[in-house]
Amino acid sequence: MIEVLNKARGMELHAIIQYMNQHYNLDDSDYGDLAAKVKLIAIDEMRHAEMFADRIKELDGEPTTEPAGKPEKGRPFRPSFRLTPTSRTIPSTPTTSSSWSAETTATAPA
């Protein structure tokens, strides 16, 4: 049981590092609001890691401090969607025209 809980804790620790790295990269790229939201996700992951550690200690185990994997650094941020014209003519005021639509794009590199 302790081994399974430590595995889950390691996964949470990995997620914390990954989210914080993304938070720093987004903040440096002037995505302040998004960076703040990603930071909150990391803090939530910290709560999960703490809950696993508490349970492991209750079972007389030693909580791991090793993340389950290495964070992926330096991956560029790509928006999840973008506005694209639905016709060949581009309107002079795209924010008020109905000839623009949202197009989803992949967020993970190929």
C-alpha positions as CSV (number, residue, x, y, z in Angstrom):
1,M,0.0,0.0,0.0
2,I,2.8,2.4,0.9
3,E,4.5,1.7,-2.4
4,V,1.4,2.6,-4.4
5,L,0.8,5.8,-2.4
6,N,4.5,6.8,-2.9
7,K,4.1,6.2,-6.6
8,A,1.1,8.5,-6.7
9,R,3.0,11.1,-4.6
10,G,5.9,11.0,-7.0
11,M,3.5,11.7,-9.8
12,E,2.1,14.7,-7.9
13,L,5.6,16.0,-7.3
14,H,6.3,15.7,-11.0
15,A,3.1,17.6,-11.9
16,I,4.0,20.3,-9.4
17,I,7.4,20.9,-11.0
18,Q,5.9,20.8,-14.5
19,Y,3.2,23.2,-13.7
20,M,5.5,25.6,-12.0
21,N,7.9,25.5,-14.9
22,Q,5.0,26.3,-17.2
23,H,3.9,29.1,-14.9
24,Y,7.4,30.7,-15.1
25,N,7.6,30.4,-18.9
26,L,4.1,31.9,-19.3
27,D,4.8,34.7,-17.0
28,D,8.1,35.5,-18.8
29,S,6.1,35.5,-22.1
30,D,3.6,38.1,-20.8
31,Y,0.7,35.6,-20.3
32,G,0.1,36.9,-16.7
33,D,-3.5,35.8,-16.2
34,L,-2.8,32.3,-17.7
35,A,0.4,32.0,-15.7
36,A,-1.5,32.8,-12.5
37,K,-4.1,30.1,-13.2
38,V,-1.3,27.5,-13.9
39,K,0.3,28.5,-10.6
40,L,-3.0,27.8,-8.8
41,I,-3.1,24.3,-10.5
42,A,0.4,23.7,-9.1
43,I,-0.7,24.7,-5.6
44,D,-3.6,22.3,-5.9
45,E,-1.2,19.5,-6.9
46,M,0.8,20.4,-3.7
47,R,-2.3,19.7,-1.6
48,H,-2.6,16.3,-3.3
49,A,1.0,15.5,-2.6
50,E,0.6,16.5,1.0
51,M,-2.5,14.3,1.4
52,F,-0.5,11.3,0.1
53,A,2.3,12.1,2.5
54,D,-0.1,12.3,5.4
55,R,-1.6,8.9,4.6
56,I,1.9,7.3,4.1
57,K,3.0,8.6,7.5
58,E,-0.2,7.2,9.1
59,L,0.8,3.8,7.7
60,D,4.3,4.3,9.2
61,G,5.9,4.8,5.9
62,E,8.3,7.4,4.5
63,P,6.9,9.8,1.9
64,T,9.0,10.0,-1.3
65,T,10.6,13.2,-2.2
66,E,11.5,12.0,-5.7
67,P,9.3,13.1,-8.7
68,A,8.1,10.4,-10.9
69,G,9.8,12.0,-14.0
70,K,11.8,14.9,-15.2
71,P,9.9,18.0,-16.2
72,E,9.9,19.0,-19.9
73,K,11.5,22.4,-20.1
74,G,11.5,24.9,-22.9
75,R,8.4,23.8,-24.7
76,P,6.8,26.8,-26.4
77,F,3.3,27.9,-25.5
78,R,0.8,27.5,-28.3
79,P,-2.8,28.8,-27.9
80,S,-5.6,26.2,-28.0
81,F,-7.6,28.1,-30.6
82,R,-7.3,31.1,-32.9
83,L,-9.6,33.2,-34.9
84,T,-9.6,32.5,-38.7
85,P,-11.6,34.1,-41.5
86,T,-14.4,31.9,-42.9
87,S,-14.3,33.6,-46.3
88,R,-11.6,35.0,-48.5
89,T,-12.3,38.6,-47.6
90,I,-11.1,39.9,-44.3
91,P,-13.5,42.2,-42.6
92,S,-12.4,45.7,-41.5
93,T,-13.7,45.0,-38.0
94,P,-13.1,41.3,-37.2
95,T,-14.4,41.6,-33.7
96,T,-17.9,42.6,-34.8
97,S,-18.1,40.6,-38.0
98,S,-19.7,37.2,-38.2
99,S,-17.3,36.1,-40.9
100,W,-14.7,35.0,-38.2
101,S,-14.9,31.7,-36.4
102,A,-12.8,29.9,-33.8
103,E,-10.6,27.1,-35.0
104,T,-9.1,24.6,-32.6
105,T,-5.4,23.6,-32.9
106,A,-3.3,21.1,-31.2
107,T,-1.5,22.2,-28.1
108,A,1.1,19.4,-27.9
109,P,4.0,19.2,-30.4
110,A,3.8,16.5,-33.0
